[in-house]
Amino acid sequence: SQVKVKMTSSHAASTMMRLIHRAKKHASQQATEFKIVQNKTEMVLDTVETVGPFLQSLEANLKKFKSYVRKAREKEVRDNLLTISSAAILWFKQSHRGKDGALLPRHFPGAKSPTGVADSTHITPLAKPCANGKPNYPDSFKEWNKQPWKSLRFHINGKHAYQYVYITTGTGNKAEFTIRAHADLDCDGTLSTFQMNGSVVVRSGDVFLGKILSVKPEE
């Protein structure tokens, strides 16, 4: 009976030791797993701390790039308005004759140029800005290869953002022209507009060219 008690006590002690060993092993595994999670968390936090400023810098650079593109396009359209206006003034100062050889009254180029005179309005390209969901027009040389653009010696090769409107009326001291450029750079339905007007000074017969006016140039 005493032997059995000793064996039972020894067995209980062995079982207890195994349980303690398992508990220590389990605790060690949990500690290891916790350390791994902790390390990963620290890595994530370090990444956030690193990526955060990078994203802010990227956003700032993107804004600068958009501003640069907008300013470049605005300069382009202003230069084009000046080019068209200069050509219209040059045409007005020159002498032109009709098909019958008769001298035509002083005028700005129109639909019947180079041998006729007519009040006219010309929109090129015809499609509204961003009509296809894109801010740029495709290459449309065919639309430019007609009057009055041919007499103005103006056309645009390749893609471009602005639609141009040219209006001419009257002859002599009553001759006038207006040039507008429209675009929708962000395709939100709101147009930017640039405009320049030219008219004849009655006393001198010279052409007065107004300043370029703009409405919502950032659109």
Secondary structure, 3 states (H helix, E strand, C coil): CHHHHHHHHHHHHHHHHHHHHHHHHHHHHHHHHHHHHHHHHHHHHHHHHHHHHHHHHHHHHHHHHHHHHHHHHHHHHHHHHHHHHHHHHHHHHCCCECCCCCECCCCCCCCCCCCCCCCEEEEECCCCCCCCCCCCECCCHHHHCCCCHHHHCCCCCCCECCEEEEEEECCHHHCEEEEEEEECCCCCCCCEEEEEEEEECCCCCCEEECCCEEECCCC
